[in-house]
Each structure stands twice: as C-alpha cells, then as structure tokens.
C-alpha cells in the first residue's frame, strides 16, 4: 500500500488516498474493503459473497422461461430482436408471431438492425425479456451489462434454428445447452499409496485445480479416465483449490493407475 507520494504505508486514515497492489481486478466504486487475518480467510469471504450474489441474481434465461410457461406461471414471451440488416426483421417477426397461441403470447417489444447495445439490455431488464441476435453481436459494454444483470443474449445465424428454439420455449420443452470450460491442468510427478487407494503428486501447470470438480486423466494425449476430484491436499492440509505454480496431492474417484507425466485436466460445465 502506497500513499500519494509513492511511499509505502501500513495504515490509511479515512479519506486518505492510497494505491493498493496485488488485487486481481479493479474494484468497483462504492465497494467495501475489509481487512482479514490471512489470505485463506480472504478467499473464503470472497467465495461466500459470490455465492450470496449468485443466489440473489436476477437471471433471465429462455430455458427458465420455458419451464415457467410449462408450469403455467408465464403467459407471454418478451423478445428484443436485433438483426444484421433491416430486411431480416419482418420475416423473423412474422414467423415468431405465428407461433403464439391462446395460452402464450409472443411480444416483440423492440426490433432493429445493428449491434446489440446497452439500451437493448436495459429494455430486457425492465421487461423481463430475452435478447435475440440474428447475425449480430453485442457491443462490449452491452455484453458486460448483460452478464452482470443475468440477461440472456441468444445468437443465431439460421432462421430455422431461431424459430425452432422459440417454438420449444413456448411449448415448455426447451432444454438447456451446456458447454465445457477448462479450469486448468496438472502434471503427475509422483504417486503415493494411501487408504483406500492412490493419490498423485502433481504440479499445477496452468489455471487451477478444484476439489470436487470433474476431471479427465490424459495419457499421451488420450483420455483414460473421467470422474471427479475426490481429494485435494497441499502438504497435509485439505484445501478447496490450488492455483497454477503450486504442487499438491490429488485423488480421483475410481482411479488408482496413475503414471508419471499423466495430465489431469479439470473442467466445469457451464450453461450456454
């Protein structure tokens, strides 16, 4: 922590400007900074707050609306339609409007050509709607706002796929689509016998390794096992995760046949 003259300081009184090094991201205005005893306590506090925010988040997903339509809790589907060229609007609008029935209405509350803007996202927030992009993408600021507010932006480049998804949403049968996101990799450097099996001593080469996360054991570029990380230890301490550049012990559910230089790939499944 440094003052306005670049001198290292250990304490900052109220209204005293200081520069803080070591933060992983830029703090938001109005945020509260807390001082804790150690890094572990800080990480636990951040994880707890992130879980609380996730529970409070207002997420507007077409799959969620589809399930609400199926249960009879929603009687209309609000859409914001953005396309690449003006001539695409009317064919898509007319196709969507023909999908509605007596039970569920399709409301295209705004349509236009060009990129998806922050105004489109704000309209989706206010209306509880979903943004449909046909051959167009969001501006960087609009994308960040949508992610922060939990607004779904669905992208299409084929009209048939767009209409098919909307039809499934209206009939309450749209299923979520998941994509894999790689969290990190670890290289096996030693094996240890423990009860009831074996653990691998590994070096985390990139990303992070998370206890309980799904993982693959790769050997010579081929997957030989896939399950979850059952245990994760740093020295003798059980830990929730290990970042790149550290060594740790890993146990994999249902797998004991580790070999030197095996690669453990850790991933998560994220709803698209």
RONULO-395230 format. One line per 2 residues: number of its first residue (from 1); for each residue x, y, z of C-alpha. Coordinates in nm, 2 decimals, padded with zeros to 4 digits. Layout:
<rs>
NUM	X Y Z; ...
</rs>
This chain:
<rs>
1	00.00 00.00 00.00; 00.15 00.34 -00.11
3	00.05 00.70 -00.04; 00.02 00.98 -00.30
5	00.40 01.03 -00.29; 00.48 00.67 -00.36
7	00.59 00.59 -00.01; 00.50 00.25 00.14
9	00.24 00.29 00.43; 00.09 00.04 00.67
11	-00.22 00.24 00.76; -00.46 00.47 00.58
13	-00.70 00.71 00.77; -01.04 00.79 00.64
15	-01.04 00.99 00.32; -00.66 00.93 00.27
17	-00.59 00.83 -00.09; -00.37 00.52 -00.13
19	-00.26 00.29 -00.40; -00.30 -00.09 -00.33
21	-00.11 -00.35 -00.52; -00.20 -00.72 -00.56
23	-00.57 -00.70 -00.65; -00.68 -00.94 -00.92
25	-00.93 -00.70 -01.07; -01.03 -00.33 -01.05
27	-01.25 -00.26 -00.75; -01.60 -00.11 -00.82
29	-01.70 00.23 -00.69; -01.89 00.20 -00.36
31	-01.73 -00.13 -00.28; -01.63 -00.21 00.08
33	-01.27 -00.32 00.16; -01.23 -00.55 00.45
35	-00.91 -00.64 00.63; -00.87 -01.00 00.74
37	-00.61 -01.21 00.92; -00.48 -01.41 00.62
39	-00.52 -01.49 00.25; -00.72 -01.80 00.33
41	-00.98 -01.61 00.52; -01.00 -01.35 00.25
43	-01.06 -01.62 -00.02; -01.33 -01.78 00.20
45	-01.50 -01.45 00.25; -01.50 -01.37 -00.13
47	-01.64 -01.71 -00.21; -01.92 -01.67 00.04
49	-02.01 -01.33 -00.10; -02.01 -01.46 -00.46
51	-02.24 -01.74 -00.36; -02.48 -01.50 -00.20
53	-02.47 -01.27 -00.50; -02.54 -01.57 -00.73
55	-02.85 -01.66 -00.53; -02.98 -01.31 -00.54
57	-02.90 -01.26 -00.91; -03.20 -01.20 -01.14
59	-03.13 -01.44 -01.42; -03.35 -01.42 -01.73
61	-03.29 -01.73 -01.94; -03.50 -01.87 -02.22
63	-03.48 -02.22 -02.06; -03.61 -02.08 -01.73
65	-03.90 -01.90 -01.91; -03.97 -02.22 -02.10
67	-04.01 -02.42 -01.77; -04.23 -02.14 -01.63
69	-04.45 -02.15 -01.94; -04.48 -02.53 -01.90
71	-04.60 -02.48 -01.54; -04.84 -02.21 -01.64
73	-04.67 -01.93 -01.45; -04.58 -01.72 -01.75
75	-04.84 -01.62 -02.02; -04.61 -01.43 -02.26
77	-04.26 -01.43 -02.41; -04.10 -01.09 -02.43
79	-03.83 -01.06 -02.70; -03.59 -00.79 -02.81
81	-03.49 -00.87 -03.17; -03.17 -00.73 -03.33
83	-03.06 -00.83 -03.68; -02.78 -00.76 -03.92
85	-02.99 -00.59 -04.19; -03.33 -00.42 -04.18
87	-03.47 -00.66 -04.44; -03.44 -00.96 -04.20
89	-03.67 -00.81 -03.94; -04.02 -00.86 -04.09
91	-03.96 -01.23 -04.20; -03.84 -01.32 -03.85
93	-04.11 -01.11 -03.67; -04.39 -01.27 -03.88
95	-04.26 -01.62 -03.82; -04.24 -01.56 -03.44
97	-04.58 -01.41 -03.42; -04.73 -01.71 -03.59
99	-04.60 -01.93 -03.30; -04.82 -01.77 -03.03
101	-05.14 -01.94 -02.92; -05.43 -01.88 -02.68
103	-05.22 -01.97 -02.38; -04.89 -01.79 -02.45
105	-04.83 -01.47 -02.65; -04.52 -01.36 -02.82
107	-04.44 -01.00 -02.76; -04.16 -00.84 -02.97
109	-04.12 -00.53 -02.76; -03.84 -00.39 -02.98
111	-03.67 -00.48 -03.31; -03.39 -00.31 -03.51
113	-03.08 -00.36 -03.71; -02.72 -00.33 -03.59
115	-02.52 -00.44 -03.29; -02.69 -00.52 -02.95
117	-02.65 -00.21 -02.73; -02.67 -00.13 -02.37
119	-03.02 00.02 -02.43; -03.13 -00.32 -02.56
121	-03.01 -00.49 -02.24; -03.17 -00.22 -02.02
123	-03.50 -00.29 -02.20; -03.46 -00.66 -02.14
125	-03.41 -00.60 -01.77; -03.72 -00.38 -01.75
127	-03.94 -00.62 -01.94; -03.81 -00.95 -01.82
129	-03.73 -01.04 -02.18; -03.47 -01.22 -02.38
131	-03.25 -01.07 -02.64; -03.23 -01.25 -02.98
133	-02.94 -01.16 -03.21; -02.96 -01.27 -03.57
135	-02.62 -01.24 -03.74; -02.52 -00.97 -03.50
137	-02.34 -00.95 -03.16; -02.34 -00.72 -02.86
139	-02.12 -00.43 -02.80; -01.85 -00.49 -02.53
141	-02.04 -00.27 -02.28; -02.37 -00.43 -02.35
143	-02.21 -00.78 -02.31; -02.07 -00.68 -01.97
145	-02.40 -00.53 -01.85; -02.59 -00.85 -01.97
147	-02.35 -01.07 -01.78; -02.38 -00.86 -01.46
149	-02.76 -00.84 -01.47; -02.81 -01.21 -01.58
151	-02.97 -01.12 -01.91; -02.95 -01.39 -02.18
153	-02.84 -01.30 -02.53; -02.91 -01.58 -02.78
155	-02.72 -01.58 -03.11; -02.85 -01.73 -03.44
157	-02.73 -01.73 -03.80; -03.01 -01.96 -03.93
159	-03.37 -01.85 -03.91; -03.49 -02.21 -03.88
161	-03.29 -02.27 -03.57; -03.42 -01.94 -03.42
163	-03.78 -02.03 -03.48; -03.74 -02.39 -03.36
165	-03.59 -02.27 -03.03; -03.87 -02.02 -02.98
167	-04.13 -02.28 -03.06; -03.98 -02.52 -02.80
169	-03.97 -02.24 -02.54; -04.34 -02.17 -02.60
171	-04.43 -02.53 -02.56; -04.22 -02.56 -02.25
173	-03.98 -02.83 -02.38; -03.66 -02.63 -02.45
175	-03.37 -02.80 -02.28; -03.06 -02.62 -02.16
177	-02.73 -02.64 -02.36; -02.41 -02.68 -02.17
179	-02.05 -02.61 -02.28; -01.73 -02.73 -02.12
181	-01.49 -02.47 -01.98; -01.14 -02.59 -01.89
183	-01.03 -02.47 -01.55; -00.67 -02.59 -01.55
185	-00.42 -02.87 -01.59; -00.19 -03.06 -01.36
187	00.11 -03.29 -01.44; 00.16 -03.61 -01.24
189	00.51 -03.62 -01.09; 00.48 -03.88 -00.82
191	00.24 -04.14 -00.68; 00.16 -04.22 -00.31
193	-00.02 -04.51 -00.16; -00.30 -04.41 00.08
195	-00.61 -04.58 00.21; -00.83 -04.67 00.02
197	-00.62 -04.61 -00.30; -00.36 -04.39 -00.45
199	-00.31 -04.02 -00.49; -00.10 -03.84 -00.74
201	00.16 -03.58 -00.65; 00.11 -03.31 -00.92
203	00.23 -02.97 -01.03; -00.04 -02.74 -01.15
205	00.08 -02.61 -01.48; -00.20 -02.36 -01.56
207	-00.53 -02.24 -01.43; -00.65 -02.40 -01.11
209	-00.75 -02.74 -00.97; -01.07 -02.75 -00.77
211	-01.18 -03.02 -00.52; -01.50 -03.19 -00.63
213	-01.47 -03.07 -00.99; -01.50 -03.31 -01.29
215	-01.16 -03.41 -01.43; -01.00 -03.62 -01.70
217	-00.68 -03.82 -01.67; -00.49 -03.79 -02.00
219	-00.20 -04.01 -02.11; -00.01 -03.95 -02.43
221	-00.30 -03.73 -02.55; -00.57 -03.99 -02.49
223	-00.83 -03.98 -02.21; -00.81 -04.29 -01.99
225	-01.04 -04.20 -01.71; -01.31 -03.93 -01.63
227	-01.47 -03.86 -01.29; -01.44 -03.61 -01.01
229	-01.15 -03.49 -00.79; -01.22 -03.67 -00.46
231	-00.94 -03.51 -00.26; -00.70 -03.22 -00.28
233	-00.42 -03.16 -00.03; -00.15 -02.90 -00.01
235	00.12 -03.06 00.22; -00.10 -03.21 00.50
237	-00.39 -02.96 00.47; -00.71 -03.03 00.28
239	-00.78 -02.73 00.05; -01.07 -02.63 -00.18
241	-00.85 -02.53 -00.47; -00.49 -02.49 -00.59
243	-00.36 -02.23 -00.84; -00.10 -02.26 -01.11
245	00.26 -02.29 -01.00; 00.19 -02.50 -00.69
247	00.23 -02.86 -00.60; -00.04 -03.07 -00.44
249	-00.18 -03.42 -00.39; -00.49 -03.52 -00.60
251	-00.72 -03.82 -00.56; -00.95 -03.91 -00.85
253	-01.28 -04.10 -00.79; -01.25 -04.46 -00.91
255	-00.89 -04.43 -01.04; -00.56 -04.55 -00.90
257	-00.35 -04.63 -01.21; -00.15 -04.30 -01.22
259	00.17 -04.28 -01.41; 00.44 -04.01 -01.43
261	00.36 -03.73 -01.68; -00.01 -03.81 -01.68
263	-00.21 -03.49 -01.73; -00.51 -03.42 -01.52
265	-00.75 -03.18 -01.70; -01.00 -03.00 -01.47
267	-01.32 -02.85 -01.62; -01.67 -02.73 -01.54
269	-01.99 -02.74 -01.74; -02.15 -02.40 -01.80
271	-02.50 -02.34 -01.93; -02.47 -02.17 -02.26
</rs>
